Amino acid sequence: MDYDQALEAALNRLHEEGRYRTFIDIERRKGQFPTALWRRPDGREAEITVWCGNDYLGMGQHPAVLAAMQAAIEATGAGSGGTRNISGTTVYHKALEAELADLHHKEAALVFTSAYVANDATLSTLPKLFPGLIIYSDALNHASMIEGVRRNGGAKRIFRHNDVAHLRELLAADDPAASKLIAFESIYSMDGDFGPIAEICDLAQEFGALTYIDEVHAVGMYGPRGAGVAERDGLMGRIDIINATLAKAVGVAGGYIAASARMVDAIRSYAPGFIFTSSMPPAVAAGATASIRVLKGAEGQALRDAQQLHARILKMRLKGLGLPIIDHGSHIVPVHVGDPVHCKMLSDMLLEQFGIYVQPINFPTVPRGTERLRFTPSPVHDSRRIDAVVTAMDALWRHCALNRAEASA
């Protein structure tokens, strides 16, 4: 086989479909979020505003987070030195897990190197703990959840997105004595819609199923202490396993689960994705702990309020232009384009002509025909920056002769 030719053909297919992914080389500036420097392909630098980051609240720039990380580096050095079982558990990891357990009102938490690994490792391990387990997974669950369910070797059922009636049908069709788990998300990041948490918890109670929720896009963003949508809705006590990230609203890196002490101990003891991975650097754990402590308090709530306000303003103004906004009331602002070539073209023009960086979202992240630009306003994407985006989108939408449509809910 000509391996180089096969690789070239695979890459050419992406180019032909207009969905080849280009990495934008940027340098974030300490204390200047969301401003960054963009290094153009020709080597020149330009100042841009980042509109597509997942550091939703700017906590990656927060003085308390930076101070905690710097202090930890001075105290311990760079890396952890091993897996959690072999010299890689430090006081910083234990403090972070205690902080996370408290955040979610759970007995324990377990930190992973990413939320992807946390989902994959946990969901692929559960059938080892519960023989015959059937996992009921929302059709639009994140790739990490899909991979974990796929790899576990157990039975799975896929229910239509947020379709509680279909989930009920699937649950009712299976053996009442079988162990069951329902896996879903609180916020689905591409459309920004919410999962029906209460209804799913009701079904789980009726059919004797465990509940597993991914709060990756909600932790830090919702609830009086930033624990997520389940906290906002008073439902955390009905969730058996909560997964989330430390790399989005928390502003650092890593992921975790929070659950009962026995559940966490079992995952810790059986999950290869935890056992055989070096633990996160102590400085990262220290920064995440400091961030969560801020987000639990009044300052965290002020950041959440400002972010939600800016998201509402941006959606209202883009809707006023007749652009096809997907609006489910969350902090995420997707603008439907529907074509990968046009989506990439708009992204490039926003960056090159207006200094606005918003990455195109194409297949396989979203289904074909639903390509979009996904804006993520923060507390510091102020009225001046919103004005710039609205002006640019109005001009480019007209220039590219794209259809204006009623905003969709």
LOGU-735327 format. One record per residue (C-alpha): x, y negated, z; residue number from 1. Coordinates in pm, 1 decimal. Last residue first. Example, Ala and Ser with C-alpha at 12.3 -4.5 7.8 and 13.67 -1.06 7.14 Angstrom:
% residues 2
[[1367.0; 106.0; 714.0]; 2];
[[1230.0; 450.0; 780.0]; 1];
% end
This chain:
% residues 409
[[-3555.2; -2849.6; 1917.2]; 409];
[[-3485.6; -2975.9; 1568.3]; 408];
[[-3425.4; -3334.8; 1467.0]; 407];
[[-3614.4; -3421.8; 1154.2]; 406];
[[-3401.3; -3410.9; 846.8]; 405];
[[-3154.1; -3612.1; 648.8]; 404];
[[-3019.4; -3421.0; 355.7]; 403];
[[-2653.1; -3451.7; 271.6]; 402];
[[-2541.3; -3687.7; -4.7]; 401];
[[-2174.9; -3670.7; 106.6]; 400];
[[-2152.0; -4050.8; 115.6]; 399];
[[-2483.0; -4084.2; 303.2]; 398];
[[-2378.7; -3836.7; 569.7]; 397];
[[-2037.8; -4005.2; 577.3]; 396];
[[-2168.1; -4355.6; 645.8]; 395];
[[-2421.0; -4254.7; 911.4]; 394];
[[-2173.7; -4019.9; 1078.2]; 393];
[[-1909.9; -4292.1; 1098.1]; 392];
[[-2143.0; -4553.3; 1246.7]; 391];
[[-2281.8; -4307.4; 1501.1]; 390];
[[-1934.2; -4190.5; 1601.1]; 389];
[[-1796.5; -4543.4; 1644.0]; 388];
[[-2099.7; -4655.8; 1846.6]; 387];
[[-2053.0; -4354.5; 2074.8]; 386];
[[-1691.3; -4456.7; 2132.7]; 385];
[[-1793.3; -4809.9; 2228.5]; 384];
[[-2081.0; -4681.9; 2441.7]; 383];
[[-1850.3; -4460.1; 2649.7]; 382];
[[-1705.4; -4115.9; 2588.8]; 381];
[[-1560.6; -4137.3; 2941.1]; 380];
[[-1818.2; -3917.6; 3117.5]; 379];
[[-1777.2; -3657.6; 2840.8]; 378];
[[-1945.9; -3603.3; 2505.1]; 377];
[[-1916.3; -3259.4; 2342.2]; 376];
[[-1994.8; -3283.5; 1971.0]; 375];
[[-2043.7; -2967.3; 1765.3]; 374];
[[-2034.3; -3006.1; 1387.8]; 373];
[[-2235.4; -2734.1; 1220.8]; 372];
[[-2256.4; -2425.0; 1006.6]; 371];
[[-2598.4; -2259.8; 1025.5]; 370];
[[-2605.6; -2108.0; 675.8]; 369];
[[-2385.2; -1817.8; 776.3]; 368];
[[-2436.2; -1725.2; 1140.8]; 367];
[[-2224.6; -1904.9; 1404.7]; 366];
[[-1877.3; -1820.4; 1536.9]; 365];
[[-1837.6; -1586.0; 1239.2]; 364];
[[-1901.8; -1812.9; 1048.8]; 363];
[[-1835.3; -2187.4; 1079.8]; 362];
[[-1801.5; -2454.3; 1348.2]; 361];
[[-1623.1; -2760.8; 1209.6]; 360];
[[-1398.2; -2934.3; 1466.6]; 359];
[[-1474.9; -3286.3; 1582.6]; 358];
[[-1187.2; -3534.8; 1587.7]; 357];
[[-1277.8; -3898.9; 1527.0]; 356];
[[-993.1; -4117.5; 1395.0]; 355];
[[-1231.3; -4286.4; 1149.2]; 354];
[[-1096.7; -4216.6; 800.5]; 353];
[[-875.1; -3911.5; 851.0]; 352];
[[-1058.4; -3746.8; 1139.2]; 351];
[[-1414.4; -3814.7; 1031.6]; 350];
[[-1320.4; -3728.7; 673.2]; 349];
[[-1170.5; -3393.3; 771.7]; 348];
[[-1471.5; -3295.4; 983.9]; 347];
[[-1714.5; -3396.4; 710.9]; 346];
[[-1524.1; -3191.9; 453.6]; 345];
[[-1507.2; -2890.3; 684.2]; 344];
[[-1885.3; -2897.1; 729.5]; 343];
[[-1946.4; -2960.9; 360.2]; 342];
[[-1739.9; -2653.9; 268.7]; 341];
[[-1897.4; -2437.2; 540.7]; 340];
[[-2258.8; -2522.4; 449.4]; 339];
[[-2553.7; -2559.2; 685.5]; 338];
[[-2474.7; -2903.1; 829.2]; 337];
[[-2652.2; -2888.1; 1166.7]; 336];
[[-2532.5; -3143.2; 1421.3]; 335];
[[-2470.6; -2978.8; 1760.9]; 334];
[[-2469.7; -3194.1; 2078.0]; 333];
[[-2391.0; -2994.9; 2395.6]; 332];
[[-2486.9; -3136.2; 2737.7]; 331];
[[-2814.4; -2946.0; 2749.0]; 330];
[[-3165.3; -3063.4; 2662.4]; 329];
[[-3236.8; -2813.0; 2386.7]; 328];
[[-3146.3; -3047.6; 2102.9]; 327];
[[-3020.5; -2926.0; 1766.2]; 326];
[[-2967.0; -3247.8; 1572.5]; 325];
[[-3054.6; -3270.0; 1204.4]; 324];
[[-2962.1; -3632.6; 1129.4]; 323];
[[-3251.4; -3875.8; 1086.9]; 322];
[[-3044.8; -4178.4; 1185.5]; 321];
[[-3251.2; -4213.3; 1502.3]; 320];
[[-3171.6; -3852.0; 1578.9]; 319];
[[-2805.1; -3952.4; 1587.6]; 318];
[[-2889.7; -4232.1; 1831.9]; 317];
[[-3098.8; -4014.7; 2062.4]; 316];
[[-2845.0; -3733.8; 2061.6]; 315];
[[-2559.0; -3970.8; 2146.6]; 314];
[[-2759.0; -4138.0; 2424.3]; 313];
[[-2863.0; -3805.7; 2578.9]; 312];
[[-2504.1; -3675.5; 2574.7]; 311];
[[-2378.9; -4000.0; 2729.0]; 310];
[[-2631.6; -3975.2; 3011.8]; 309];
[[-2553.1; -3608.0; 3075.2]; 308];
[[-2183.3; -3688.2; 3103.8]; 307];
[[-2242.2; -3977.7; 3341.1]; 306];
[[-2461.6; -3765.6; 3570.1]; 305];
[[-2213.9; -3478.2; 3574.3]; 304];
[[-1925.5; -3713.5; 3659.0]; 303];
[[-2126.7; -3870.2; 3941.7]; 302];
[[-2211.1; -3522.8; 4070.2]; 301];
[[-1844.5; -3427.8; 4076.3]; 300];
[[-1758.6; -3744.8; 4264.4]; 299];
[[-2025.1; -3664.0; 4522.9]; 298];
[[-1883.6; -3321.2; 4598.4]; 297];
[[-1859.0; -2968.9; 4458.3]; 296];
[[-1676.7; -3092.5; 4148.1]; 295];
[[-1389.3; -3228.5; 4357.4]; 294];
[[-1340.4; -2898.1; 4541.2]; 293];
[[-1364.6; -2713.9; 4210.6]; 292];
[[-1084.4; -2925.1; 4064.8]; 291];
[[-851.7; -2867.6; 4360.6]; 290];
[[-901.1; -2492.4; 4338.5]; 289];
[[-841.9; -2496.3; 3961.9]; 288];
[[-517.3; -2691.0; 4006.3]; 287];
[[-389.7; -2450.7; 4272.1]; 286];
[[-471.5; -2147.7; 4057.4]; 285];
[[-288.8; -2304.3; 3763.1]; 284];
[[11.7; -2380.0; 3984.6]; 283];
[[13.8; -2020.4; 4111.3]; 282];
[[58.4; -1890.8; 3755.5]; 281];
[[-221.7; -1655.3; 3646.8]; 280];
[[-178.0; -1288.0; 3728.5]; 279];
[[9.4; -1047.3; 3506.5]; 278];
[[-233.6; -806.6; 3341.5]; 277];
[[-246.2; -428.6; 3402.5]; 276];
[[-501.3; -411.8; 3684.4]; 275];
[[-738.9; -679.5; 3558.3]; 274];
[[-796.7; -567.5; 3200.6]; 273];
[[-764.5; -208.8; 3321.8]; 272];
[[-1077.4; -251.9; 3538.7]; 271];
[[-1106.2; 16.3; 3809.7]; 270];
[[-985.9; -122.0; 4144.7]; 269];
[[-1060.6; -488.5; 4096.3]; 268];
[[-1398.6; -399.0; 3944.8]; 267];
[[-1476.7; -183.4; 4251.6]; 266];
[[-1358.9; -447.4; 4499.1]; 265];
[[-1566.0; -713.6; 4324.4]; 264];
[[-1878.3; -499.4; 4342.9]; 263];
[[-1819.2; -414.8; 4709.8]; 262];
[[-1759.4; -779.3; 4805.6]; 261];
[[-2080.7; -880.8; 4631.6]; 260];
[[-2044.2; -1094.0; 4320.9]; 259];
[[-1834.8; -1367.8; 4160.6]; 258];
[[-1648.3; -1310.4; 3835.1]; 257];
[[-1355.3; -1508.9; 3707.4]; 256];
[[-1183.4; -1699.3; 3429.1]; 255];
[[-853.5; -1871.0; 3360.5]; 254];
[[-731.9; -2217.0; 3263.4]; 253];
[[-747.4; -2581.3; 3381.7]; 252];
[[-1022.9; -2839.4; 3326.9]; 251];
[[-1292.5; -2717.6; 3565.3]; 250];
[[-1547.9; -2822.1; 3302.4]; 249];
[[-1385.4; -2589.8; 3047.2]; 248];
[[-1084.5; -2373.2; 3131.8]; 247];
[[-1178.9; -2236.3; 3474.4]; 246];
[[-1434.5; -2002.9; 3321.6]; 245];
[[-1745.9; -1823.5; 3436.0]; 244];
[[-1897.3; -1484.6; 3511.6]; 243];
[[-2168.9; -1429.3; 3772.2]; 242];
[[-2256.9; -1076.7; 3882.1]; 241];
[[-2565.5; -975.8; 4082.7]; 240];
[[-2788.6; -1274.3; 4007.3]; 239];
[[-3097.4; -1316.6; 4225.0]; 238];
[[-2918.3; -1523.0; 4491.3]; 237];
[[-2803.6; -1766.8; 4226.2]; 236];
[[-3163.0; -1851.4; 4131.4]; 235];
[[-3230.0; -2195.2; 4278.2]; 234];
[[-3274.6; -2352.5; 3933.8]; 233];
[[-2972.1; -2580.8; 3959.1]; 232];
[[-2771.9; -2296.1; 4113.3]; 231];
[[-2856.8; -2062.9; 3825.9]; 230];
[[-2774.2; -2345.9; 3584.6]; 229];
[[-2419.4; -2377.7; 3711.1]; 228];
[[-2215.6; -2392.7; 4032.3]; 227];
[[-2162.9; -2767.4; 3998.9]; 226];
[[-2233.8; -2851.2; 4362.1]; 225];
[[-2584.0; -2995.2; 4313.5]; 224];
[[-2638.1; -2777.2; 4004.9]; 223];
[[-2520.0; -2823.5; 3649.7]; 222];
[[-2196.5; -2916.5; 3469.7]; 221];
[[-1914.4; -2774.0; 3681.2]; 220];
[[-2011.3; -2423.0; 3579.7]; 219];
[[-2252.3; -2443.1; 3285.6]; 218];
[[-2056.2; -2358.3; 2972.2]; 217];
[[-1903.7; -2040.6; 3118.5]; 216];
[[-2214.7; -1942.2; 3315.1]; 215];
[[-2223.4; -1583.7; 3181.4]; 214];
[[-2487.8; -1392.0; 3373.2]; 213];
[[-2499.3; -1026.4; 3474.9]; 212];
[[-2817.7; -893.2; 3636.8]; 211];
[[-2861.1; -541.0; 3776.4]; 210];
[[-3172.3; -348.5; 3682.1]; 209];
[[-3445.6; -191.9; 3896.5]; 208];
[[-3719.2; -229.2; 3636.2]; 207];
[[-3938.3; -485.2; 3813.9]; 206];
[[-3646.7; -666.6; 3976.8]; 205];
[[-3460.1; -691.1; 3648.4]; 204];
[[-3777.2; -811.0; 3476.5]; 203];
[[-3821.0; -1089.5; 3731.3]; 202];
[[-3453.5; -1181.7; 3700.8]; 201];
[[-3498.0; -1208.3; 3325.0]; 200];
[[-3794.9; -1440.0; 3370.6]; 199];
[[-3604.1; -1658.9; 3615.4]; 198];
[[-3296.2; -1685.4; 3392.6]; 197];
[[-3465.6; -1771.4; 3063.7]; 196];
[[-3134.2; -1859.2; 2890.3]; 195];
[[-3074.8; -2222.1; 2803.3]; 194];
[[-3006.8; -2371.1; 2460.0]; 193];
[[-2692.6; -2561.5; 2360.4]; 192];
[[-2707.4; -2437.1; 2002.4]; 191];
[[-2342.7; -2319.9; 1979.0]; 190];
[[-2279.1; -2296.0; 2351.8]; 189];
[[-2551.1; -2061.2; 2465.1]; 188];
[[-2621.3; -2181.8; 2817.9]; 187];
[[-2716.9; -1950.1; 3106.8]; 186];
[[-2588.6; -1641.4; 2930.0]; 185];
[[-2707.6; -1280.9; 2917.9]; 184];
[[-2629.2; -927.8; 3035.3]; 183];
[[-2908.7; -710.3; 3176.4]; 182];
[[-2787.7; -399.8; 3362.5]; 181];
[[-2953.4; -60.9; 3401.6]; 180];
[[-2909.7; 265.0; 3592.5]; 179];
[[-3140.9; 532.5; 3457.1]; 178];
[[-3431.8; 651.3; 3676.6]; 177];
[[-3699.1; 466.5; 3479.7]; 176];
[[-3580.6; 643.5; 3163.0]; 175];
[[-3591.1; 393.4; 2879.0]; 174];
[[-3884.1; 256.6; 2676.2]; 173];
[[-3992.2; 10.6; 2945.6]; 172];
[[-3655.3; -164.0; 2942.7]; 171];
[[-3661.6; -202.7; 2564.4]; 170];
[[-4015.2; -336.5; 2559.7]; 169];
[[-3938.9; -577.2; 2845.6]; 168];
[[-3639.1; -712.4; 2656.4]; 167];
[[-3861.5; -772.0; 2354.1]; 166];
[[-4105.4; -968.5; 2569.0]; 165];
[[-3819.6; -1168.4; 2724.0]; 164];
[[-3696.7; -1288.4; 2385.2]; 163];
[[-3406.3; -1520.1; 2471.7]; 162];
[[-3221.5; -1394.4; 2162.6]; 161];
[[-3363.6; -1064.7; 2043.7]; 160];
[[-3270.0; -773.7; 2266.6]; 159];
[[-2968.2; -552.3; 2202.0]; 158];
[[-2969.3; -215.3; 2380.7]; 157];
[[-2657.0; -37.4; 2495.3]; 156];
[[-2563.3; 310.9; 2608.9]; 155];
[[-2215.4; 374.0; 2739.0]; 154];
[[-1874.5; 386.3; 2574.6]; 153];
[[-1758.3; 70.7; 2748.9]; 152];
[[-1596.9; -72.8; 2440.6]; 151];
[[-1907.8; -216.7; 2276.4]; 150];
[[-2037.9; -378.6; 2596.0]; 149];
[[-1702.3; -544.0; 2661.7]; 148];
[[-1670.7; -655.8; 2300.9]; 147];
[[-2019.3; -804.5; 2296.1]; 146];
[[-1950.0; -986.7; 2621.2]; 145];
[[-1626.3; -1130.5; 2484.0]; 144];
[[-1797.0; -1226.3; 2157.5]; 143];
[[-2048.1; -1440.9; 2346.6]; 142];
[[-2408.8; -1325.7; 2373.2]; 141];
[[-2638.1; -1415.0; 2085.4]; 140];
[[-2825.9; -1084.0; 2063.6]; 139];
[[-2883.9; -1076.2; 2439.2]; 138];
[[-2747.1; -755.1; 2592.1]; 137];
[[-2929.6; -474.5; 2770.8]; 136];
[[-2666.5; -242.6; 2919.8]; 135];
[[-2765.5; 116.5; 2997.0]; 134];
[[-2562.1; 283.9; 3274.0]; 133];
[[-2544.2; 662.3; 3255.6]; 132];
[[-2279.4; 676.8; 3525.5]; 131];
[[-2259.9; 354.6; 3731.2]; 130];
[[-1898.5; 279.9; 3826.0]; 129];
[[-1737.8; 397.8; 3504.9]; 128];
[[-2026.2; 236.4; 3317.7]; 127];
[[-1927.8; -97.3; 3480.0]; 126];
[[-1573.4; -103.5; 3340.3]; 125];
[[-1637.5; -230.1; 2986.6]; 124];
[[-1860.8; -507.7; 3119.9]; 123];
[[-1600.8; -617.7; 3374.9]; 122];
[[-1293.0; -609.4; 3154.0]; 121];
[[-1455.1; -777.2; 2853.7]; 120];
[[-1627.6; -1046.6; 3054.6]; 119];
[[-1325.8; -1127.0; 3272.4]; 118];
[[-1090.1; -1105.5; 2974.5]; 117];
[[-1296.7; -1360.5; 2784.4]; 116];
[[-1325.7; -1571.4; 3100.9]; 115];
[[-947.5; -1595.3; 3100.1]; 114];
[[-644.8; -1480.7; 3304.7]; 113];
[[-875.6; -1318.2; 3558.4]; 112];
[[-983.7; -1426.4; 3908.4]; 111];
[[-1206.9; -1212.1; 4130.5]; 110];
[[-1475.8; -1352.6; 4358.4]; 109];
[[-1627.1; -1243.4; 4688.3]; 108];
[[-1927.3; -1257.3; 4919.4]; 107];
[[-2130.3; -1479.7; 4691.9]; 106];
[[-2269.7; -1828.1; 4754.0]; 105];
[[-2161.9; -1935.1; 4404.2]; 104];
[[-1925.6; -2212.3; 4509.7]; 103];
[[-1824.2; -2022.8; 4825.6]; 102];
[[-1710.2; -1723.1; 4621.6]; 101];
[[-1522.6; -1960.8; 4390.3]; 100];
[[-1341.3; -2134.0; 4677.7]; 99];
[[-1245.8; -1798.9; 4833.4]; 98];
[[-1113.8; -1680.3; 4497.5]; 97];
[[-907.6; -1998.3; 4460.0]; 96];
[[-760.4; -1968.3; 4809.5]; 95];
[[-662.7; -1605.6; 4745.2]; 94];
[[-493.0; -1693.7; 4418.1]; 93];
[[-302.4; -1981.8; 4578.6]; 92];
[[-194.6; -1768.3; 4876.3]; 91];
[[-26.3; -1542.0; 4625.5]; 90];
[[-110.0; -1216.4; 4451.1]; 89];
[[141.1; -1132.6; 4177.8]; 88];
[[382.3; -910.7; 4376.6]; 87];
[[261.4; -583.0; 4222.3]; 86];
[[-115.9; -542.2; 4261.1]; 85];
[[-205.3; -884.3; 4122.0]; 84];
[[30.2; -825.9; 3832.8]; 83];
[[372.3; -983.0; 3845.9]; 82];
[[598.7; -1279.2; 3902.4]; 81];
[[335.4; -1548.4; 3941.6]; 80];
[[504.6; -1787.3; 3702.3]; 79];
[[637.1; -2143.1; 3731.6]; 78];
[[806.4; -2222.8; 4062.0]; 77];
[[669.5; -2170.9; 4413.1]; 76];
[[672.0; -2492.4; 4617.4]; 75];
[[760.2; -2748.4; 4351.2]; 74];
[[524.9; -2580.4; 4105.9]; 73];
[[249.5; -2573.7; 4368.7]; 72];
[[294.4; -2943.2; 4445.5]; 71];
[[277.6; -3031.4; 4076.4]; 70];
[[-40.0; -2828.0; 4030.7]; 69];
[[-209.0; -2985.3; 4331.8]; 68];
[[-109.0; -3335.6; 4221.2]; 67];
[[-239.5; -3276.7; 3868.9]; 66];
[[-574.5; -3154.2; 3997.0]; 65];
[[-613.0; -3439.9; 4244.4]; 64];
[[-516.1; -3694.4; 3977.8]; 63];
[[-783.7; -3568.0; 3732.6]; 62];
[[-657.6; -3525.4; 3375.9]; 61];
[[-772.3; -3164.4; 3317.7]; 60];
[[-1085.9; -3271.0; 3502.9]; 59];
[[-1196.6; -3470.2; 3197.3]; 58];
[[-1561.4; -3377.4; 3253.0]; 57];
[[-1624.8; -3151.7; 2953.9]; 56];
[[-1272.1; -3021.1; 2911.3]; 55];
[[-1433.1; -2819.6; 2630.2]; 54];
[[-1303.8; -3052.8; 2361.1]; 53];
[[-1499.5; -3145.2; 2048.7]; 52];
[[-1507.1; -3525.3; 2048.0]; 51];
[[-1133.3; -3599.2; 2076.5]; 50];
[[-1065.3; -3965.4; 1997.5]; 49];
[[-768.2; -4030.1; 1770.0]; 48];
[[-437.6; -4218.7; 1770.4]; 47];
[[-228.7; -4147.1; 1461.6]; 46];
[[111.3; -3985.4; 1408.7]; 45];
[[297.1; -3933.3; 1081.8]; 44];
[[453.9; -3591.5; 1015.2]; 43];
[[308.3; -3537.9; 667.8]; 42];
[[63.8; -3278.6; 807.1]; 41];
[[-64.6; -3545.8; 1046.2]; 40];
[[31.4; -3537.9; 1412.9]; 39];
[[-272.5; -3648.9; 1603.5]; 38];
[[-218.6; -3837.8; 1927.7]; 37];
[[-491.4; -3814.1; 2187.8]; 36];
[[-762.4; -4027.1; 2344.9]; 35];
[[-1030.9; -3848.2; 2550.3]; 34];
[[-860.9; -3880.6; 2802.6]; 33];
[[-594.9; -4149.5; 2857.7]; 32];
[[-457.6; -4057.5; 3201.7]; 31];
[[-205.9; -3810.2; 3064.9]; 30];
[[-204.1; -3820.7; 2685.6]; 29];
[[-325.7; -3519.2; 2488.6]; 28];
[[-106.1; -3426.4; 2195.6]; 27];
[[-279.4; -3303.6; 1882.0]; 26];
[[-201.0; -3063.3; 1598.4]; 25];
[[-530.1; -2975.9; 1428.6]; 24];
[[-546.6; -2604.5; 1355.5]; 23];
[[-705.6; -2518.0; 1022.6]; 22];
[[-949.6; -2229.4; 1005.4]; 21];
[[-1031.8; -2090.8; 662.2]; 20];
[[-1409.6; -2116.6; 631.7]; 19];
[[-1459.9; -2250.8; 281.1]; 18];
[[-1570.5; -1916.1; 141.3]; 17];
[[-1284.8; -1920.6; -109.9]; 16];
[[-1030.7; -2008.5; 159.8]; 15];
[[-1150.3; -1724.3; 381.9]; 14];
[[-1134.3; -1479.0; 93.3]; 13];
[[-783.8; -1601.2; 13.1]; 12];
[[-670.4; -1503.4; 361.4]; 11];
[[-783.0; -1142.7; 313.8]; 10];
[[-631.9; -1126.5; -34.5]; 9];
[[-298.9; -1259.6; 92.8]; 8];
[[-293.9; -1002.1; 371.5]; 7];
[[-364.6; -720.0; 126.5]; 6];
[[-93.3; -848.6; -107.5]; 5];
[[156.5; -856.9; 177.9]; 4];
[[66.3; -500.5; 274.3]; 3];
[[119.1; -354.2; -71.8]; 2];
[[0.0; 0.0; 0.0]; 1];
% end
